[in-house]
Amino acid sequence: MMILAIIRTALVALKRDRGALALSFVLPVVFFSIFAVIFGGRRDTTPKISVIVVDEDQTRASQRLVKGLESEGSLVVKTRPAPAKGVEQADYTAATAEVAVKEGKAPVALIIPHGFGESPISFGANANGPAIQLLKDNSDMIAPQMVAGLLQKVAMTAMPDVMAEQGSRYFDQFAGGLTREQQDRVDASLRALRERQDGGAGTSASGNGGGGGIVAVSSRAVVGENKDNPMVSFYAAAIGVMFLLFTASGAAGALLDESESGTLDRVLASRVTMTSLMLGKLAYNSVLAFSQLVIMFLWGWAVFKLDFWSHIPGFVVMGVFTSVAVASFGLLLASICKTRAQLGALSTLVILVMSSIGGSMFPRFLMPESMQKAGLLTINAWAIDGFTKIFWRDEPISHLWPQVLVLTGIAVVLFAIARRVARRWEYA
């Protein structure tokens, strides 16, 4: 009976402690749901791969190949940029496609060169035609491999007549050729196959190419090719921002300590106003968060060869605005909570959820599209995108304006809400 009484008392205490209750039951379910959506087996949650396609050849074979790529359910083929202010843009060229990959508009670009239609088949050292160029962003390690495999599959399914005709040429070259009667039969079969293709009848193939593939592909990294340790900058920003949120919420909890001890009442009784006090807290927490970021990136430079010194201006810009945003977030949580225990439970729940969908735990570009959009509601996503532009894509500071604008807006809104909620201390 004594044991049952102890259990009953503990359950009552757990029920009253909403923070502990949430951490015990709500947080595991939330995390399970998030990662089930990301890694679940449902086909409708599998993210499609964006690929830019440039057809420089403009032959029947190359056009068939582009059409086949467009029909692939796993790909989103872009042959031209999205309309700007309702005005249609010109088709991508090899140069603009490379720029688009560098800017992160697509992880892969395929350039079908002039002369591809004359000799689309590649047989290793015997290949005598130009290779399709595959331009890739090394930060996405999955997309280039998938696109390369699907390209081989599409080459077989989208233009079988071209493949058969080219195969016949190789047979003539290396096997001594066909008799007149055999050649007539092959030509008749090719004509029938072309008529089926032109009439819209499809063919199917289960293979996706092996080894070097039926189509020659030349792969080149246009982003991250000169990075010693390409993913360090991403993880430095991702992990750094997550712990910045914890640090800021913990530091902002000093308001609760001061309220419980009576220090806050004495401070407000002096000439210090609540607004100036919170601005001071905001400034201190921002400096603390920025210092933490500096240490994180310096460690990445010293140990993991992160290219830090050449990106100092961009780091300072992103570091300052990220620090102010997380400091405002911490003040908001501290203003909402009544005790340190509540703050600890609430901050853990909110920060871990934000970090999981915002890209601190798993790259957003590998998440389903719906999760990627949900991540834009977090500080993590905007901060990581900004640091990625600077350290991974080597973009100029002027390209950071979307991230700076959003982080500034987040900081202003959260601080305004925190200031309004903090009025309870003024009238206590």
C-alpha positions as MATLAB code, in Angstrom:
seq = 'MMILAIIRTALVALKRDRGALALSFVLPVVFFSIFAVIFGGRRDTTPKISVIVVDEDQTRASQRLVKGLESEGSLVVKTRPAPAKGVEQADYTAATAEVAVKEGKAPVALIIPHGFGESPISFGANANGPAIQLLKDNSDMIAPQMVAGLLQKVAMTAMPDVMAEQGSRYFDQFAGGLTREQQDRVDASLRALRERQDGGAGTSASGNGGGGGIVAVSSRAVVGENKDNPMVSFYAAAIGVMFLLFTASGAAGALLDESESGTLDRVLASRVTMTSLMLGKLAYNSVLAFSQLVIMFLWGWAVFKLDFWSHIPGFVVMGVFTSVAVASFGLLLASICKTRAQLGALSTLVILVMSSIGGSMFPRFLMPESMQKAGLLTINAWAIDGFTKIFWRDEPISHLWPQVLVLTGIAVVLFAIARRVARRWEYA';
ca = [
       0.000    0.000    0.000;
       2.885    2.328    0.784;
       4.303    1.814   -2.723;
       0.924    2.558   -4.319;
       0.659    5.746   -2.290;
       4.108    6.844   -3.456;
       3.166    6.122   -7.088;
      -0.110    8.024   -6.726;
       1.670   11.017   -5.196;
       4.238   11.046   -7.989;
       1.523   10.878  -10.664;
      -0.315   13.811   -9.086;
       2.933   15.811   -9.043;
       3.591   14.920  -12.700;
       0.068   15.971  -13.663;
       0.567   19.349  -12.005;
       3.949   19.884  -13.675;
       2.830   20.551  -17.239;
       6.391   20.993  -18.442;
       7.499   17.584  -17.237;
       4.287   16.090  -18.603;
       4.986   17.588  -22.034;
       8.588   16.390  -22.057;
       7.533   12.901  -21.033;
       4.676   12.356  -23.476;
       4.208   15.219  -25.958;
       7.807   15.727  -27.131;
       8.442   12.056  -28.049;
       5.217   11.938  -30.071;
       6.039   15.219  -31.827;
       9.536   14.033  -32.728;
       8.256   10.685  -33.910;
       5.722   12.429  -36.160;
       8.307   14.806  -37.645;
      10.845   12.110  -38.487;
       8.116    9.737  -39.671;
       7.118   12.349  -42.245;
      10.760   12.911  -43.283;
      11.810    9.266  -43.505;
       8.432    7.581  -43.916;
       7.771    5.236  -46.780;
       4.794    7.099  -48.213;
       5.444    7.866  -51.856;
       3.619   11.195  -51.790;
       6.099   12.526  -49.230;
       9.184   11.714  -51.313;
      10.714   14.988  -52.470;
      11.176   15.439  -56.198;
      14.555   16.489  -57.534;
      14.770   19.746  -59.451;
      17.021   19.507  -62.487;
      17.821   22.182  -65.065;
      18.059   20.872  -68.625;
      19.729   22.753  -71.479;
      19.307   21.299  -74.987;
      22.069   22.758  -77.139;
      21.670   20.029  -79.758;
      17.996   20.568  -80.639;
      17.808   17.331  -82.618;
      15.134   14.662  -82.627;
      17.173   12.534  -80.214;
      17.883   15.335  -77.752;
      14.266   16.516  -77.765;
      13.103   12.957  -77.075;
      15.532   12.793  -74.169;
      14.259   16.062  -72.684;
      10.663   14.925  -73.061;
      11.486   11.642  -71.340;
      13.102   13.468  -68.432;
      10.030   15.685  -68.095;
       7.804   12.608  -67.849;
       9.830   11.153  -64.967;
       7.773   11.375  -61.777;
      10.864   11.783  -59.583;
      12.122   14.868  -61.429;
      11.030   18.484  -61.795;
      12.606   19.541  -65.102;
      13.303   23.245  -65.597;
      14.227   24.455  -69.060;
      13.824   28.156  -68.210;
      13.716   30.297  -65.056;
      10.397   31.037  -63.383;
       8.562   34.084  -64.814;
       9.646   37.384  -63.249;
       6.730   39.758  -62.562;
       4.603   37.830  -65.043;
       7.203   38.063  -67.834;
       8.449   34.817  -69.353;
      12.202   34.280  -69.172;
      14.498   32.991  -71.899;
      15.539   29.339  -71.868;
      18.522   28.379  -69.771;
      21.929   28.312  -71.430;
      24.973   26.416  -70.235;
      26.253   29.576  -68.532;
      22.969   30.563  -66.859;
      22.341   26.972  -65.779;
      25.713   26.883  -64.018;
      24.911   30.170  -62.273;
      21.529   28.769  -61.188;
      23.160   25.701  -59.622;
      25.669   27.934  -57.821;
      22.796   30.027  -56.457;
      21.009   26.927  -55.168;
      18.022   27.081  -57.539;
      18.588   23.419  -58.447;
      21.108   20.815  -57.248;
      21.780   19.472  -60.763;
      21.908   20.766  -64.333;
      22.196   18.669  -67.501;
      23.748   20.201  -70.632;
      23.003   18.233  -73.829;
      25.815   19.333  -76.196;
      25.863   19.878  -79.937;
      26.379   16.616  -81.789;
      24.627   14.445  -79.231;
      21.981   13.290  -81.728;
      24.587   12.017  -84.158;
      26.149    9.640  -81.653;
      24.092    9.271  -78.452;
      25.429    5.840  -77.442;
      28.673    5.527  -75.480;
      30.707    2.311  -75.326;
      33.511    3.240  -72.943;
      36.751    3.931  -74.801;
      34.939    3.535  -78.135;
      32.669    6.501  -77.477;
      33.014    8.998  -80.312;
      30.247   11.435  -79.414;
      30.119   14.368  -76.989;
      29.213   13.636  -73.377;
      26.277   15.180  -71.550;
      27.569   17.543  -68.881;
      26.186   17.062  -65.374;
      26.755   20.154  -63.224;
      26.212   19.471  -59.528;
      26.124   21.044  -56.104;
      28.232   18.882  -53.772;
      26.112   19.770  -50.737;
      23.407   17.445  -52.085;
      25.072   14.064  -52.373;
      21.936   12.179  -53.439;
      20.479   14.252  -56.287;
      23.397   13.921  -58.782;
      23.492   10.142  -58.410;
      19.733    9.815  -58.870;
      19.696   12.099  -61.898;
      22.607   10.224  -63.479;
      20.810    6.898  -63.018;
      17.470    8.206  -64.302;
      19.246    9.713  -67.319;
      20.431    6.261  -68.400;
      16.943    4.834  -67.935;
      15.292    7.651  -69.885;
      17.828    7.290  -72.705;
      16.619    3.731  -73.233;
      12.892    4.354  -72.806;
      12.498    7.717  -74.543;
      14.446    7.090  -77.774;
      14.725    3.347  -78.444;
      14.723    3.871  -82.211;
      17.754    6.149  -81.983;
      19.522    3.652  -79.752;
      18.728    0.794  -82.125;
      19.957    2.749  -85.133;
      23.170    3.731  -83.378;
      23.647    0.136  -82.229;
      23.333   -1.005  -85.823;
      26.099    1.407  -86.812;
      28.381   -0.026  -84.125;
      27.579   -3.541  -85.384;
      28.527   -2.525  -88.916;
      31.768   -0.989  -87.648;
      32.966   -3.787  -85.397;
      31.281   -6.957  -86.763;
      31.739   -6.516  -90.482;
      28.201   -5.371  -91.273;
      24.919   -7.042  -92.278;
      23.792   -8.596  -95.519;
      21.491   -6.571  -97.758;
      18.454   -8.575  -96.677;
      19.339   -8.242  -92.989;
      19.861   -4.495  -93.373;
      16.464   -4.116  -95.062;
      14.792   -5.911  -92.144;
      16.575   -3.700  -89.621;
      15.557   -0.563  -91.531;
      11.931   -1.714  -91.653;
      11.941   -2.404  -87.912;
      13.432    1.023  -87.225;
      10.757    2.733  -89.342;
       8.035    0.900  -87.422;
       9.629    1.845  -84.121;
       9.829    5.519  -85.143;
       6.175    5.486  -86.162;
       5.228    4.088  -82.754;
       7.282    6.762  -80.990;
       5.904    9.581  -83.155;
       2.400    8.269  -82.564;
       2.825    8.504  -78.804;
       3.149    4.787  -78.037;
       5.559    4.256  -75.174;
       7.997    1.523  -74.397;
       9.133    0.289  -71.044;
      12.428   -0.838  -69.642;
      13.319   -2.009  -66.194;
      17.015   -1.259  -66.332;
      18.583    2.087  -65.504;
      21.976    1.583  -66.936;
      24.996    0.097  -65.293;
      28.667    0.816  -65.164;
      29.449    3.860  -67.263;
      25.965    3.847  -68.779;
      24.610    3.806  -72.324;
      24.935    7.605  -72.520;
      28.265    9.307  -71.826;
      28.051   11.731  -68.892;
      30.744   14.132  -67.732;
      30.180   15.233  -64.132;
      31.546   18.479  -62.701;
      31.013   20.098  -59.307;
      30.303   23.822  -59.675;
      29.682   24.405  -55.964;
      32.064   23.213  -53.270;
      34.719   21.816  -55.595;
      37.482   23.731  -53.770;
      36.249   23.092  -50.210;
      38.514   21.005  -47.976;
      35.620   19.819  -45.821;
      32.424   20.815  -47.624;
      29.753   20.055  -44.998;
      31.519   21.597  -41.998;
      30.089   25.067  -42.641;
      26.560   23.650  -42.793;
      26.873   21.764  -39.518;
      28.640   24.659  -37.792;
      25.666   26.884  -38.601;
      23.020   24.212  -37.970;
      24.311   23.062  -34.585;
      25.419   26.560  -33.639;
      21.967   28.087  -34.128;
      20.266   25.324  -32.156;
      22.490   25.842  -29.143;
      22.193   29.611  -29.524;
      18.478   29.193  -28.913;
      19.146   27.198  -25.747;
      21.725   29.735  -24.565;
      19.458   32.707  -25.235;
      16.470   31.183  -23.454;
      18.622   30.227  -20.477;
      20.187   33.683  -20.244;
      16.800   35.377  -20.549;
      15.665   33.296  -17.588;
      17.578   35.742  -15.401;
      14.414   37.858  -15.534;
      12.561   35.099  -13.718;
      15.316   34.770  -11.120;
      15.252   38.522  -10.517;
      11.475   38.472  -10.230;
      11.483   35.661   -7.656;
      14.233   37.270   -5.570;
      12.627   40.715   -5.591;
      15.563   42.272   -7.464;
      13.358   43.124  -10.428;
      10.997   45.186   -8.237;
      13.904   47.192   -6.823;
      15.329   47.800  -10.301;
      11.958   49.009  -11.631;
      11.543   51.249   -8.594;
      14.615   53.175   -9.733;
      14.894   55.208  -12.925;
      15.242   52.069  -15.043;
      12.151   51.382  -17.146;
      10.988   47.951  -18.232;
      11.741   48.810  -21.862;
      15.317   49.872  -21.143;
      15.829   46.834  -18.907;
      14.663   44.459  -21.626;
      16.749   46.241  -24.252;
      19.759   45.776  -21.998;
      18.933   42.092  -21.612;
      18.522   41.857  -25.391;
      21.930   43.444  -25.971;
      23.672   41.184  -23.441;
      22.040   38.009  -24.761;
      22.908   39.007  -28.343;
      26.577   39.508  -27.445;
      26.597   36.176  -25.625;
      25.048   34.385  -28.619;
      27.425   36.043  -31.089;
      30.427   35.044  -28.953;
      29.196   31.466  -28.980;
      28.983   31.538  -32.782;
      32.512   32.928  -33.052;
      33.879   30.111  -30.906;
      31.953   27.513  -32.926;
      33.300   28.720  -36.277;
      36.828   29.268  -34.965;
      36.815   25.667  -33.761;
      35.630   24.584  -37.208;
      38.510   26.525  -38.770;
      41.167   25.222  -36.389;
      40.129   21.561  -36.333;
      38.066   20.898  -39.470;
      39.683   23.325  -41.967;
      36.624   25.548  -42.310;
      37.415   28.491  -44.613;
      36.615   31.154  -41.998;
      38.877   34.179  -42.488;
      37.920   34.882  -46.103;
      34.251   35.051  -45.091;
      34.529   37.362  -42.074;
      32.220   40.165  -43.394;
      29.407   37.759  -44.252;
      29.865   35.898  -40.976;
      29.578   39.131  -38.994;
      26.388   40.150  -40.789;
      24.683   36.786  -40.345;
      26.056   36.343  -36.836;
      24.735   39.691  -35.597;
      21.233   39.355  -37.007;
      20.936   35.712  -35.969;
      22.075   36.561  -32.442;
      19.539   39.370  -32.081;
      16.742   37.124  -33.345;
      17.527   34.301  -30.908;
      17.936   36.790  -28.056;
      14.435   38.140  -28.753;
      13.154   34.581  -28.851;
      14.669   33.890  -25.437;
      13.135   37.037  -23.936;
       9.727   36.025  -25.256;
       9.915   32.593  -23.642;
      11.097   34.087  -20.351;
       8.266   36.631  -20.402;
       5.635   33.979  -21.004;
       6.832   31.615  -18.278;
       6.326   32.124  -14.549;
       9.140   29.933  -13.215;
      12.520   28.581  -14.279;
      11.063   25.078  -14.393;
       8.408   26.188  -16.883;
      11.019   27.962  -18.975;
      13.248   24.889  -19.088;
      10.441   22.603  -20.183;
       8.919   25.005  -22.726;
      12.255   26.015  -24.250;
      13.329   22.386  -24.656;
      10.068   21.467  -26.365;
       9.942   24.475  -28.696;
      13.642   24.584  -29.575;
      13.909   20.885  -30.410;
      10.825   21.073  -32.639;
      12.146   24.208  -34.374;
      15.548   22.596  -34.866;
      14.126   19.374  -36.295;
      12.028   21.081  -38.976;
      14.359   24.057  -39.434;
      17.335   22.016  -40.626;
      19.562   21.868  -37.546;
      19.159   18.096  -37.204;
      18.610   17.092  -40.836;
      19.211   19.094  -44.056;
      16.016   20.739  -45.267;
      16.726   20.044  -48.941;
      16.302   16.327  -48.220;
      12.916   16.832  -46.546;
       9.518   16.624  -48.258;
       8.391   19.911  -49.782;
       5.749   20.483  -47.102;
       8.371   20.128  -44.364;
      10.709   22.504  -46.188;
       7.972   25.146  -46.225;
       7.187   24.545  -42.563;
      10.863   25.063  -41.767;
      10.638   28.644  -43.039;
       8.645   29.449  -39.899;
      11.773   28.907  -37.790;
      14.837   31.009  -37.018;
      17.013   27.988  -37.771;
      16.082   27.767  -41.442;
      16.765   31.427  -42.265;
      20.012   31.504  -40.312;
      21.309   28.283  -41.892;
      20.373   29.513  -45.391;
      22.320   32.725  -44.795;
      25.436   30.986  -43.514;
      25.230   28.512  -46.403;
      25.213   31.381  -48.900;
      28.368   32.799  -47.353;
      30.444   29.729  -46.546;
      29.235   27.238  -49.159;
      28.188   29.230  -52.198;
      30.630   32.130  -51.681;
      27.890   34.643  -52.452;
      28.372   38.364  -51.754;
      26.873   40.040  -48.704;
      24.260   41.771  -50.864;
      22.624   38.381  -51.475;
      21.860   38.033  -47.762;
      19.054   40.596  -47.792;
      16.172   38.028  -47.611;
      17.666   36.321  -44.554;
      18.591   39.628  -42.888;
      15.141   41.059  -43.535;
      13.316   38.047  -42.109;
      15.582   37.727  -39.061;
      15.148   41.448  -38.363;
      11.381   41.096  -38.613;
      11.441   38.102  -36.278;
      13.540   39.996  -33.744;
      11.275   43.077  -33.791;
       8.024   41.107  -33.544;
       9.215   38.753  -30.797;
      10.690   41.596  -28.751;
       7.481   43.632  -29.075;
       5.412   40.676  -27.872;
       7.839   39.990  -25.025;
       7.704   43.636  -23.958;
       3.937   43.591  -23.875;
       3.790   40.343  -21.896;
       6.380   41.729  -19.449;
       3.932   44.422  -18.366;
       2.779   41.974  -15.707;
       5.972   42.685  -13.780;
       5.351   46.428  -13.883;
       1.920   46.083  -12.296;
       2.710   43.241   -9.925;
];
